[in-house]
Amino acid sequence: MSSAVVDDSAAATGAADADAALGRVASLLRRADLALLAAKEPPLRKAGVSGSLYSVLMNLQVTPGLTGAELARVVGVTPQAIAPLVAKLVDRGWVERRAHPRHANVQELHLTDAGREAAADADRIMQHLDLHLRRSLGDEDYERLATLLGRVIEHLPGWAPPADQ
């Protein structure tokens, strides 16, 4: 067998492996996340809110009085990463810090009226995006996708890398 045939076969196998890798659910989730970021960031930024700030605003709207550490956990970042986001929202007058009723060294975070307005403006954009996805997929596939993504979120913490990694 000539080396050209072996090289072509190896290249085809490598391409097939790459296609398989890009077709894995983890890869598709990443690509979907990047597509979502590309779609939502420009209109959110036009409204004065990044995707990260939107997440903070909505979590504080749903659960007023979170501490910085609690907010970091629900947003999925470190306390060090949440601090500048909170500071930016405080500087804009969208979030206020209040003393915790039982712990003197702890501050709770609350949306101001301006923060609730900013959250509502940004959420209208995200609702419109979500409606586009629902219409594009159809109700049945939209609900199926939401259920499957919920299961992915539920099961990922149980994964551990191979022992040799």
TORFI-170617 format. One record per residue (C-alpha): chain; x, y, z. Coordinates in pm, 1 decimal. Example, Ala and Ser with C-alpha at 12.3 -4.5 7.8 and 13.67 -1.06 7.14 Angstrom:
<nuvexs>
[A [1230.0 -450.0 780.0]]
[A [1367.0 -106.0 714.0]]
</nuvexs>
This chain:
<nuvexs>
[A [0.0 0.0 0.0]]
[A [138.5 337.3 -91.6]]
[A [204.5 603.4 168.8]]
[A [-41.0 834.5 -11.4]]
[A [-325.0 587.9 48.5]]
[A [-228.0 553.6 414.2]]
[A [-206.2 932.9 449.8]]
[A [-548.7 979.6 284.8]]
[A [-699.9 715.5 511.3]]
[A [-547.8 875.4 819.2]]
[A [-672.3 1217.9 707.3]]
[A [-1023.1 1079.9 653.0]]
[A [-1016.7 915.8 996.0]]
[A [-893.0 1241.0 1152.2]]
[A [-1167.6 1439.0 977.9]]
[A [-1430.6 1188.4 1091.1]]
[A [-1299.2 1209.4 1448.4]]
[A [-1314.6 1590.1 1429.8]]
[A [-1670.8 1578.9 1292.5]]
[A [-1768.4 1342.1 1573.3]]
[A [-1608.8 1572.9 1830.3]]
[A [-1797.6 1873.8 1694.2]]
[A [-2121.1 1673.9 1699.1]]
[A [-2094.6 1584.8 2066.3]]
[A [-2356.8 1738.2 2292.8]]
[A [-2091.0 1928.8 2488.7]]
[A [-1961.8 2086.8 2167.7]]
[A [-2311.9 2167.5 2044.7]]
[A [-2397.4 2327.0 2380.2]]
[A [-2088.9 2546.6 2351.0]]
[A [-2175.6 2644.9 1994.0]]
[A [-2534.4 2721.1 2098.3]]
[A [-2403.3 2932.1 2388.2]]
[A [-2179.8 3130.0 2150.6]]
[A [-2470.1 3179.9 1907.5]]
[A [-2690.2 3295.5 2196.2]]
[A [-2421.8 3541.5 2311.2]]
[A [-2384.2 3678.1 1957.4]]
[A [-2760.5 3726.0 1930.2]]
[A [-2834.3 3877.6 2271.5]]
[A [-2531.9 4095.4 2350.3]]
[A [-2581.9 4372.1 2088.9]]
[A [-2944.8 4452.0 2180.8]]
[A [-2874.1 4418.2 2552.8]]
[A [-2572.5 4649.1 2528.0]]
[A [-2782.0 4898.6 2331.0]]
[A [-3015.7 4896.5 2633.2]]
[A [-2712.2 4957.1 2859.3]]
[A [-2691.9 4605.3 3002.4]]
[A [-2448.7 4323.9 2921.6]]
[A [-2553.1 3961.3 2946.2]]
[A [-2363.9 3935.1 3274.4]]
[A [-2538.3 4238.0 3422.1]]
[A [-2873.7 4103.3 3302.2]]
[A [-2810.0 3781.3 3492.1]]
[A [-2728.4 3974.7 3810.2]]
[A [-3032.9 4200.5 3774.9]]
[A [-3272.3 3912.4 3713.7]]
[A [-3137.8 3707.6 4003.3]]
[A [-3176.5 4004.0 4237.0]]
[A [-3527.5 4062.1 4104.5]]
[A [-3624.7 3700.1 4168.1]]
[A [-3442.7 3677.5 4502.9]]
[A [-3402.2 4019.0 4665.5]]
[A [-3154.9 4042.7 4950.4]]
[A [-2891.7 3801.1 4825.9]]
[A [-2542.9 3853.7 4961.3]]
[A [-2252.8 3890.2 4721.2]]
[A [-2144.2 3529.6 4784.2]]
[A [-2496.9 3396.4 4732.4]]
[A [-2534.2 3598.3 4414.3]]
[A [-2202.0 3465.0 4285.0]]
[A [-2320.4 3106.9 4343.3]]
[A [-2650.2 3147.8 4158.6]]
[A [-2488.5 3336.9 3870.8]]
[A [-2214.1 3073.4 3850.3]]
[A [-1907.3 3288.8 3909.3]]
[A [-1663.9 3347.5 4192.9]]
[A [-1725.4 3612.8 4458.5]]
[A [-1422.4 3796.0 4314.5]]
[A [-1589.5 3805.2 3971.8]]
[A [-1927.5 3922.5 4102.3]]
[A [-1783.5 4215.9 4300.4]]
[A [-1708.1 4442.7 3999.2]]
[A [-2047.4 4364.7 3844.6]]
[A [-2224.2 4461.6 4167.0]]
[A [-2005.8 4772.5 4198.1]]
[A [-2102.6 4878.1 3844.7]]
[A [-2472.6 4833.0 3926.1]]
[A [-2435.8 5025.1 4253.7]]
[A [-2256.7 5308.0 4067.6]]
[A [-2543.2 5324.0 3817.8]]
[A [-2793.6 5342.7 4100.7]]
[A [-2956.1 5012.6 3999.9]]
[A [-2855.9 4815.8 4311.5]]
[A [-2826.3 4920.5 4672.3]]
[A [-2650.4 4750.0 4958.0]]
[A [-2838.6 4712.2 5283.9]]
[A [-2724.1 4584.0 5621.3]]
[A [-2820.7 4223.2 5688.0]]
[A [-3077.9 4214.0 5971.3]]
[A [-2885.5 3952.0 6172.9]]
[A [-2523.4 3973.1 6055.6]]
[A [-2353.4 4309.8 6095.9]]
[A [-2067.4 4227.1 5856.3]]
[A [-2295.0 4107.1 5575.4]]
[A [-2469.1 4325.6 5318.5]]
[A [-2777.7 4231.7 5122.4]]
[A [-2823.3 4342.7 4762.7]]
[A [-3151.7 4492.1 4643.9]]
[A [-3266.8 4644.1 4316.5]]
[A [-3362.0 5009.1 4323.2]]
[A [-3657.4 5139.6 4121.9]]
[A [-3412.5 5230.1 3844.3]]
[A [-3265.6 4879.2 3866.0]]
[A [-3610.2 4721.8 3832.6]]
[A [-3673.4 4940.3 3527.7]]
[A [-3338.7 4840.5 3370.5]]
[A [-3412.4 4474.2 3446.3]]
[A [-3756.2 4503.9 3284.9]]
[A [-3611.3 4669.1 2972.0]]
[A [-3347.0 4398.2 2936.0]]
[A [-3596.5 4123.0 3009.9]]
[A [-3823.4 4244.9 2727.5]]
[A [-3530.6 4184.1 2491.4]]
[A [-3470.5 3837.2 2634.1]]
[A [-3842.4 3751.5 2621.2]]
[A [-3845.1 3850.4 2254.3]]
[A [-3540.7 3630.9 2188.1]]
[A [-3702.4 3341.3 2372.0]]
[A [-4024.5 3385.9 2172.8]]
[A [-3818.4 3372.8 1853.0]]
[A [-3667.6 3042.0 1966.9]]
[A [-4011.3 2901.8 2059.1]]
[A [-4157.0 3001.3 1721.8]]
[A [-3852.9 2868.7 1534.7]]
[A [-3852.4 2531.8 1712.8]]
[A [-4225.9 2492.0 1762.9]]
[A [-4386.4 2444.7 2102.0]]
[A [-4317.0 2071.6 2129.0]]
[A [-3945.8 2091.8 2044.0]]
[A [-3906.3 2406.6 2257.3]]
[A [-4049.2 2227.3 2561.3]]
[A [-3843.3 1914.9 2486.4]]
[A [-3525.1 2123.4 2459.8]]
[A [-3600.4 2304.5 2786.1]]
[A [-3655.5 1969.9 2959.4]]
[A [-3337.7 1819.1 2816.2]]
[A [-3129.0 2123.9 2907.7]]
[A [-3264.6 2103.2 3260.6]]
[A [-3154.5 1740.6 3274.3]]
[A [-2808.2 1832.7 3144.1]]
[A [-2777.6 2096.5 3416.5]]
[A [-2891.2 1843.6 3675.8]]
[A [-2654.2 1565.7 3566.8]]
[A [-2334.7 1757.6 3488.4]]
[A [-2227.1 1794.0 3852.8]]
[A [-2215.6 1413.6 3878.6]]
[A [-1949.3 1382.7 3607.0]]
[A [-1586.1 1322.0 3693.9]]
[A [-1297.8 1321.8 3445.0]]
[A [-1118.0 992.5 3376.0]]
[A [-884.5 889.7 3656.6]]
[A [-578.3 930.2 3435.8]]
[A [-653.6 1297.1 3363.3]]
</nuvexs>
